[in-house]
């Protein structure tokens, strides 16, 4: 189960969030902080999977804390918790995983925590294949997309390109569709987390690659990708 840090200067709200997280993520390791200074100290020495962070706090506010997360070797999934909707826009620059309104904790937090667990689980999964006389195991999070090439598939990852024998891209699709991979074209299967810009007929990935969206796959593919990108 994940490690969850919660930071809020309101003691009652801090307790309510911790109780809700505990009920939704049974077995999670939860640490609470009433100020940003203590949180920053803990983040420097311990891994955090999910961080629920109040935006409006004295001394060191949530936005100032979020600005420091970039220095961590492993950044947590950041969820801003706030009662000030007007601060949400300013927080977008830190690319949070989501937002929870304090007045809607019961309604909004369970779904967001479930999404966090899905994201964490997908990061822990791997894709194994045989190429270049070797058995290769790549984290799914490192894979950008697959491209069909005759009796082979080409796998494009953050650290390079691989080619292995697989005649049907559908076989790979069936194994990875539950892990965030979307078929956008008869010859392309992409990782939804690698998409930066989505348009009507193509998807631009985080490395600048442009992939076409085929007519027969377009409607379903765009719906799935848009759902993911709007989280």
Secondary structure, DSSP 8 states (H G I E B T S, - for coil): --EEEEE-S-HHHHHHHHHHHHHHSTT-EEEEESSHHHHHHHHTTS--SEEEEESS-SSS-HHHHHHHGGGSSS--EEEEEES-GGGHHHHGGG--SEEEEGGGHHHHHHHHHHHHHHHHHHHH-EEEEEETTEEEEEEGGGEEEEEEETTEEEEEETTEEEEEE-S-HHHHHHHHGGGTEEEEETTEEEEGGGEEEE-SSEEEETTS-EEE--HHHHHHHHHHHHHHHT-
